[in-house]
Amino acid sequence: MSGKERREQLIEIGRTLFAERGFDATSVEEIATKAGVSKPVVYEHFGGKEGLYAVVVDREMAKLLSMVTTGLTGEHARELLEQAAFALLDYIESSTDGFRILVRDSPVTTSTGNFASLISDIASQVEDLLGVHFKRRGYDPKLAPMYAQMLVGMVALTGQWWLDVRRPPKAEVAAHLVNLAWNGLSNLEGRPRLIVQELADAKEARASKKAERTEAKREAKR
């Protein structure tokens, strides 16, 4: 196994153990044993448990930030909220171990920071988009940073709760998040739906009507 392959193996093993047991309960000896190497090999690659943990955290934070920011493509505030909610829930679903590591208090200083700083990074992306929307609606764009923190924070905390319960389904959780953020407590919808669901239904309805018209034409020619 090359040095690069060994490093990746140690990162993956460390990621699994940190997610299962946490930083304090995971030892360099355990990491080395799982990898089938001696403890000095771990120190050679990362300088110790702290260095390995920092690499794992940095990678997960970069992955989550990328998933969220690349998913924010809508121009409407409601679309942006839906997309942010879906991106975070997608990450939790596909990288459960990584999210478990991120939401714990980091015992070391990483180059990226901690989960709170990650949320701030995501909020900054949302802030720019909200600022444009606020200007269009005649709202004060200076309030965009505050609203961005509110929206992203709500989604992030809901994601932490959903991490273990996994109910209701992802799309339903996102719909209720948008319901609260968009309509407020005083105007909650009983059965909220996402824009993407509404568009999919509308597309299906158009396709159905088109098929009916085509069939009607065929019948008329017979």
PyMOL commands that set and color helices and strands:
alter all, ss='L'
color gray80, all
select helices_A, chain A and resi 3-21+28-35+39-46+49-71+77-94+96-103+115-137+141-165+170-183+185-187+195-221
alter helices_A, ss='H'
color red, helices_A
deselect
rebuild
show_as cartoon
